[in-house]
Amino acid sequence: MTTTLNSNNRNGSIDLFRIISMLMVIVLHVLGHGGVLWSLKAKSAGWFTYFGLETVCLIAVNCFALTTGFLYVGKKIKIKNLINLYFQVLFFSLIIAIIFFITGKRDFSTKTLLEYALPILSGRYWYFSAYFILFLIMPMLNLILEHLSKRSTYVFLIVATILIGAYAFFGTMYFKKDTFVFENGYSFIWLAVLYLFGGAIKKYEIYKKLRRRWWILAYIASNLLWFGCGFLLSYVNNFKTYPYVTGYNFVFNILSSCLLLIIFASIQIKHNKILAFFAKCSFGVYLFHEHVFMRQTFITDKFSFIKNYNILVGVLAVCLIAVSIYLIGSVVDFIRQMIFKLLRIGKFSELIDNKLSAFCEKRFKDKEEVNVID
């Protein structure tokens, strides 16, 4: 969601990948927050269809974390990118809250205002709170990828997939414990693991190892197996829930998200201004529609009526709603970009970056000189 790139270095296929990933995030929210899934009759055609669509889209968050590793591996991490993102989060978090307070849609309180003024500490956007920590350790993760041999990297990826998948399944389902604090993937620890996966895919150009059709077949097979696991577990649970397989660290979620990134990485699309624009707006779209006030007002339980439609019409309605939210969010984020340009937020972030870099270089240089004297 939060990857920042210069226009000259943009990859059209990865921009398209980010756009589709954000559309899948919105579909998840329309189905879940919107009340579609929870209004379905178990074992009905609608149940299979919409939970199948949910399964396909559940990889979205993993896709964004993988993309970060794919694009940042082997590159210098600049703090100005994190500062820019923080101002973007603060803009959406605070401005939307203030609008709701002024219009009387929400009752004002100092505590609530502080929560939206401090979005990382309050966890109003879980992904950015986790990403903030991830960004700080990305240089270390790059060092790991740099010094691991190709064989060691492959072994790590395979073993990590098996162990994490088993942990997610048995730890969550059987013991109901989260010893390593993966939180079903809602944590910076999980984002760090995915960063390594994405970085390895790029470093060793795994997308070039097989023809694209084989990657596509593997992706389809992974999704079918994933849905099959969900169906069997739901059957065992008398179809009361769709348990244990919706975590971001579930084995088929890992496989499907990696395979989809590989498929898009294998496609050659030149830099495209339209794709670049909407990809650049993707994080703003997330911040816009996932603001708690926006979600509760315009999404929560607002789409349960879709269950009454013909299945094909219902799926089309979900997709059109997702596209509409993306377009509206992109317009709002474009306005935000113009405001930031006028306020020279980018220049301010770069200034802070330069000052911090100069300070750190001076401090380390002074320490080195002291050590030489000693």
Secondary structure, DSSP 8 states (H G I E B T S, - for coil): ------GGG--HHHHHHHHHHHHHHHHHHHHTTTTSGGGS-TTSHHHHHHHHHHHHHTTHHHHHHHHHHHHHTTS---HHHHHHHHHHHHHHHHHHHHHHHHTTSS---HHHHHHHHSHHHHTSSHHHHHHHHHHHHHHHHHHHHHHS-HHHHHHHHHHHHHHHHHIIIIIIIII---TT--GGG-SHHHHHHHHHHHHHHHHTTGGGSS-HHHHHHHHHHHHHHHHHHHHHHHHHTTTS---SS-STTSHHHHHHHHHHHHHHHTS-----HHHHHHHHTHHHHHHHHTSHHHHHHHTTTSSGGGGGS-HHHHHHHHHHHHHHHHHHHHHHHHHHHHHHHHHTHHHHHHHHHHHHHHHHHHHHHHHHHHHHH-
